[in-house]
């Protein structure tokens, strides 16, 4: 009996130990599962937080890019508007000259001013013009060998002066005077334009003087064969000259002078090399503007504030912002012109045309 009791007691103890061991295993398993679940949850939460942060960063970057684009577009639009306001949109009294004229928001036609006179032997060709005052234009007529004084408020020329050979270019001088180039005579005429037209003086040009402008008491003259620019005294003496490495086939109205403040720039169009040259008062090359495809200026005109107008084949009017080197097409299908003059006071662009029997200043 005693042995049987001890044996039973030993078996009971073994059973209790087994039960305890099983309980420990269960607890360990539960703890491990809980820890794994917690770790997984933490990892998932961290990943979600990282993804949210990345999305927020991407949204912020997109917003910054959109703001930058809006600011850049606003600046460009403002600059473009300013440029157009100073040069083109302000030319709201521009003139239609052809049935092929394509209206644009920047150009508005005015009545023509006829360039015909009783002294004409041929149809007029106004190959150059200059503004003497807000009301007076002086025009050279290549075909008829004449210089004409025109009141822009009148339908026809006021006075006409016949010269010996074909005049090519004209510029205005102080005291209601003008300078006219006669390349075949290698001379420059100084003409009094007060009330009538009369020759005051003839200056030897010492070469084929095709184009002319005036700045700071001096004449700036463009020569052909070889192409060079000279600065002359009004008495004819050469102040300085520079032989340009450009095309020898320079046409009329490929020279224009711009003065902004104390800075004077001389612009020369060189179509053969598809560029515009900017020279300083010492005739040193300052900048080169490559011309876009299809831009071949037949006439250039500086209108101030860094803006240069260019009339091109197909009746296309281009604007060059010389401060930014940017070209803008202002109009097309406007007709064929050989000359331009701009009146800042009236905000009018005058052009000489000869297409379709409209031999007029527009």
C-alpha positions in Angstrom: 0.0 0.0 0.0 2.8 2.3 0.9 4.5 1.7 -2.4 1.3 2.2 -4.3 0.8 5.6 -2.7 4.2 6.7 -3.5 3.9 5.6 -7.1 0.6 7.5 -7.4 2.1 10.6 -5.8 5.0 10.5 -8.3 2.7 10.2 -11.2 0.6 13.2 -10.0 3.8 15.3 -9.7 4.8 14.4 -13.2 1.4 15.4 -14.5 1.6 18.7 -12.8 5.0 19.5 -14.2 3.8 18.6 -17.7 0.9 21.0 -17.3 3.1 23.8 -16.1 5.4 23.3 -19.0 2.6 23.4 -21.4 1.4 26.6 -19.9 4.8 28.2 -20.3 5.0 27.3 -23.9 1.6 28.8 -24.6 2.6 32.0 -22.9 5.8 32.2 -24.9 4.0 31.7 -28.1 1.4 34.3 -27.3 4.2 36.8 -26.4 6.1 36.1 -29.6 2.9 36.6 -31.7 2.1 39.8 -29.9 5.6 41.1 -30.5 5.6 40.1 -34.2 2.2 41.8 -34.6 3.4 45.0 -32.9 6.6 45.1 -35.0 4.6 44.6 -38.2 2.1 47.3 -37.2 5.0 49.7 -36.4 6.7 49.0 -39.7 3.5 49.5 -41.7 2.9 52.8 -39.8 6.4 54.0 -40.5 6.1 53.0 -44.2 2.7 54.9 -44.4 4.2 57.9 -42.7 7.2 57.9 -45.2 4.8 57.6 -48.2 2.7 60.5 -46.9 5.9 62.6 -46.4 7.0 61.8 -49.9 3.6 62.7 -51.3 3.6 66.0 -49.4 7.1 66.8 -50.7 6.1 66.1 -54.3 3.0 68.3 -53.9 5.1 71.1 -52.5 7.6 70.8 -55.4 4.7 70.8 -57.9 3.2 73.9 -56.3 6.6 75.7 -56.3 7.1 74.8 -60.0 3.6 76.1 -60.8 4.3 79.3 -58.9 7.7 79.8 -60.7 6.0 79.2 -64.1 3.3 81.7 -63.3 5.8 84.3 -62.1 8.0 83.8 -65.2 5.0 84.0 -67.5 3.8 87.1 -65.7 7.3 88.8 -66.1 7.5 87.8 -69.8 4.0 89.1 -70.5 4.7 92.3 -68.7 8.0 92.9 -70.5 6.4 92.0 -73.8 3.5 94.3 -73.1 5.9 97.1 -72.1 7.9 96.6 -75.3 4.8 96.6 -77.4 3.4 99.6 -75.6 6.5 101.6 -76.3 6.9 100.6 -79.9 4.1 98.8 -81.6 0.8 98.9 -79.7 1.5 102.6 -79.5 1.6 102.6 -83.3 -2.1 102.4 -83.2 -2.4 104.9 -86.1 -0.6 102.9 -88.7 -1.7 102.8 -92.3 -3.2 100.1 -94.6 -1.6 100.1 -98.0 -2.7 96.9 -99.8 -5.7 94.7 -100.2 -3.5 91.9 -98.8 -3.2 93.8 -95.5 -3.8 91.5 -92.6 -5.1 93.3 -89.6 -3.4 92.7 -86.2 -4.3 94.0 -82.7 -1.2 96.3 -82.9 -1.8 98.1 -86.3 -4.6 100.4 -87.3 -4.8 102.0 -90.8 -4.9 105.8 -91.6 -5.5 107.5 -94.9 -2.7 107.5 -97.4 -0.6 110.6 -98.3 0.1 110.7 -102.0 3.7 111.1 -103.1 2.8 112.1 -106.6 3.6 115.7 -107.8 3.2 117.5 -111.1 7.1 117.3 -111.5 7.0 113.5 -111.6 8.3 111.9 -114.8 8.0 108.4 -113.4 5.9 106.8 -110.7 7.4 107.9 -107.4 9.6 105.5 -105.4 10.0 106.9 -101.8 13.1 105.0 -100.9 14.0 107.0 -97.8 12.2 109.5 -95.5 12.9 111.4 -92.3 10.8 113.3 -89.8 11.6 116.9 -89.5 8.8 117.7 -87.0 5.5 116.2 -85.9 3.9 117.6 -89.1 6.7 117.5 -91.7 8.4 114.7 -93.6 11.2 115.0 -96.0 11.2 112.2 -98.6 13.7 111.3 -101.4 12.2 110.0 -104.7 14.7 107.7 -106.4 12.9 107.4 -109.8 12.2 111.2 -110.2 15.5 112.5 -108.8 13.6 114.7 -106.3 13.5 115.6 -102.7 9.9 116.3 -101.4 8.6 118.1 -98.3 5.4 116.7 -97.1 2.9 118.0 -94.5 1.4 114.8 -93.0 -1.9 116.7 -92.6 -2.2 117.4 -96.3 -3.1 114.9 -99.1 0.1 115.7 -101.2 3.6 117.1 -101.1 4.1 120.8 -100.3 7.4 121.4 -102.1 9.8 119.5 -104.5 13.5 119.9 -105.2 15.0 118.3 -108.2 18.6 117.0 -107.9 21.1 115.9 -110.5 21.2 112.1 -109.8 19.2 109.5 -107.9 19.1 110.3 -104.2 19.3 107.3 -102.0 18.9 108.3 -98.4 17.9 111.3 -96.2 18.1 112.2 -92.5 16.9 115.1 -90.5 19.2 117.8 -89.1 18.7 120.5 -86.5 17.1 123.8 -87.6 14.7 122.2 -90.0 17.4 120.9 -92.3 18.1 117.6 -94.0 21.1 115.7 -95.4 20.6 113.8 -98.7 23.1 111.2 -100.2 24.0 111.3 -103.9 26.2 108.2 -104.3 26.8 108.6 -108.0 28.2 112.1 -107.3 29.9 110.9 -104.2 28.4 113.8 -102.3 25.9 114.8 -99.6 23.5 117.7 -99.9 22.6 119.9 -96.9 19.1 121.2 -97.6 17.1 123.9 -95.9 13.5 122.7 -95.4 12.1 125.8 -93.8 9.0 126.8 -95.8 10.6 125.5 -99.0 13.5 123.3 -100.2 16.8 124.8 -101.1 20.4 123.5 -101.2 22.6 125.1 -98.5 25.8 123.2 -99.0 27.3 120.2 -100.8 29.7 118.0 -98.8 32.2 115.7 -100.5 31.5 112.2 -99.3 34.7 110.6 -100.8 32.9 107.4 -101.8 29.6 105.7 -102.7 27.5 107.0 -99.8 24.3 105.0 -99.8 22.8 105.5 -96.4 22.9 108.3 -93.8 21.9 109.2 -90.3 22.7 112.0 -87.8 23.8 111.9 -84.2 25.6 114.3 -81.8 26.4 116.9 -84.4 27.9 114.4 -86.8 26.8 112.6 -89.9 27.0 108.8 -89.9 27.3 107.5 -93.4 27.2 103.9 -94.8 29.3 103.3 -97.9 29.3 100.5 -100.5 32.1 98.8 -102.4 33.8 98.3 -100.0 31.2 98.4 -97.2 32.3 100.8 -94.4 30.9 103.3 -92.0 32.2 106.8 -91.6 31.5 109.6 -89.2 31.7 113.0 -90.8 31.6 116.6 -89.7 28.9 118.7 -91.3 31.7 120.3 -93.2 32.7 117.0 -94.7 35.8 116.2 -92.6 36.1 112.6 -91.6 36.0 112.1 -87.8 36.6 108.4 -87.9 35.8 105.4 -90.1 35.7 101.6 -89.9 35.6 99.2 -92.8 33.1 96.5 -91.8 33.6 92.8 -92.6 30.1 92.4 -94.0 28.4 92.0 -97.3 29.5 94.3 -100.1 25.8 94.4 -101.4 24.5 96.9 -98.8 21.1 98.3 -99.7 19.5 101.6 -98.7 17.9 101.9 -95.2 20.1 99.3 -93.7 21.6 101.8 -91.2 19.9 103.3 -88.2 21.0 105.1 -85.1 19.5 104.8 -81.6 20.2 107.1 -78.7 19.0 106.0 -75.2 20.1 108.4 -72.6 23.9 108.9 -73.0 24.4 105.7 -75.0 24.4 105.9 -78.8 24.2 102.7 -80.9 24.6 102.3 -84.6 22.7 99.4 -86.2 23.7 97.9 -89.6 21.8 95.1 -91.3 23.8 92.4 -93.0 21.4 90.1 -94.8 24.0 88.0 -96.5 25.3 86.8 -93.1 21.8 86.9 -91.5 22.7 89.3 -88.7 22.3 92.8 -87.3 25.4 94.5 -86.1 25.5 97.0 -83.2 28.3 99.5 -83.2 29.3 102.2 -80.6 30.1 105.8 -81.3 33.7 104.8 -82.1 32.4 102.3 -84.7 33.5 99.4 -82.7 31.4 96.2 -82.9 29.5 95.8 -79.6 27.0 93.0 -80.4 25.8 90.7 -83.1 22.1 89.7 -83.4 21.6 86.6 -85.5 18.5 86.8 -87.7 15.8 84.1 -87.4 15.0 82.1 -90.5 13.0 84.1 -93.0 13.9 87.5 -91.5 15.7 89.5 -94.2 15.3 93.2 -93.4 14.7 95.5 -96.4 14.5 98.5 -94.1 15.5 99.0 -90.4 14.5 101.8 -88.1 15.5 102.4 -84.5 12.5 103.8 -82.5 14.2 104.1 -79.1 14.0 102.3 -75.8 16.0 99.4 -77.2 13.6 98.6 -80.0 14.4 98.2 -83.7 11.8 97.7 -86.4 12.6 95.7 -89.5 10.5 95.5 -92.7 11.0 92.2 -94.4 9.8 90.5 -97.7 6.2 89.5 -97.6 5.2 92.7 -96.0 6.3 91.3 -92.6 7.1 93.8 -89.8 9.4 92.5 -87.1 10.6 94.0 -83.9 14.0 93.4 -82.3 14.3 94.0 -78.6 18.0 94.8 -78.5 18.2 94.5 -74.7 17.0 90.9 -74.7 17.9 89.9 -78.3 14.2 88.8 -78.8 12.5 89.0 -82.2 8.7 89.5 -82.4 6.5 89.4 -85.6 4.1 92.4 -85.4 2.3 92.0 -88.7 2.4 90.4 -92.2 0.9 91.0 -95.6 1.4 94.7 -95.2 2.8 95.5 -98.6 6.2 96.5 -100.0 8.0 99.4 -98.5 11.4 101.0 -99.0 11.4 103.4 -96.0 10.0 104.1 -92.6 9.8 107.0 -90.2 8.4 107.1 -86.7 6.8 110.0 -84.9 7.0 109.6 -81.1 4.7 112.5 -80.4 1.9 111.3 -82.7 2.8 107.6 -82.1 2.6 107.0 -85.9 4.7 104.9 -88.2 5.0 106.3 -91.7 5.9 104.0 -94.6 6.5 104.7 -98.3 4.8 102.2 -100.6 4.6 101.7 -104.4 2.6 98.5 -104.7 -0.6 98.4 -106.8 -0.4 101.9 -108.0 -0.5 103.2 -104.4 2.5 105.4 -104.6 1.9 106.9 -101.2 3.3 107.7 -97.8 1.1 105.6 -95.4 
